[in-house]
C-alpha cells in the first residue's frame, strides 16, 4: 500500500516540477521578447505559439 502511495506522490511531484519549469520558461520568453518592445505581428504570433506549445506539454504530462 505504501509503495502505491509513494509512486503516486512521485508522479504528482513530477507534474508540479514540470509546471514550475514551464512557468519559468514562459516568464523568460516573455521578458526576452517584450523587452525589445516589438510590435511586429509575426514575432508576436510566433511567441504566442511557443507559449501554446509549452502549455500543451503541461496538458500531455511531458516533463521538460
C-alpha positions as a printed Julia matrix, in Angstrom:
64×3 Matrix{Float64}:
  0.0    0.0     0.0
  2.77   2.43    0.9
  4.52   1.71   -2.39
  1.38   2.69   -4.32
  1.0    5.91   -2.34
  4.69   6.72   -2.75
  4.55   6.16   -6.53
  1.52   8.43   -6.83
  3.26  11.06   -4.74
  6.32  10.95   -7.01
  4.15  11.23  -10.11
  2.38  14.32   -8.73
  5.72  15.81   -7.69
  6.99  15.39  -11.26
  3.88  17.16  -12.59
  4.42  20.03  -10.16
  8.07  20.33  -11.15
  7.17  20.3   -14.85
  4.59  23.02  -14.3
  7.11  25.15  -12.42
  9.61  24.67  -15.26
  7.03  25.73  -17.85
  6.16  28.84  -15.83
  9.83  29.81  -15.65
 10.32  29.22  -19.38
  7.22  31.25  -20.23
  8.35  34.1   -18.0
 11.8   34.13  -19.56
 10.32  34.08  -23.07
  8.07  36.98  -22.15
 10.96  39.02  -20.76
 13.22  38.27  -23.74
 10.66  39.03  -26.41
  8.89  42.0   -24.91
 11.97  43.7   -23.55
 12.5   44.61  -27.22
  9.02  46.15  -27.26
  8.42  44.5   -30.61
  5.25  45.46  -32.41
  5.82  43.02  -35.26
  2.7   40.82  -35.53
  4.68  37.89  -36.93
  7.02  37.85  -33.92
  4.09  38.13  -31.52
  2.28  35.21  -33.2
  5.44  33.1   -33.08
  5.88  33.92  -29.39
  2.28  33.01  -28.61
  2.71  29.71  -30.48
  5.72  28.86  -28.32
  3.63  29.51  -25.21
  0.83  27.31  -26.56
  3.35  24.52  -27.2
  4.58  24.77  -23.62
  1.01  24.61  -22.33
  0.34  21.54  -24.5
  3.35  19.89  -22.86
  1.75  20.5   -19.47
 -1.55  19.0   -20.6
  0.22  15.97  -22.06
  2.2   15.45  -18.86
  5.54  15.85  -20.57
  8.42  16.73  -18.31
 10.63  19.34  -19.89
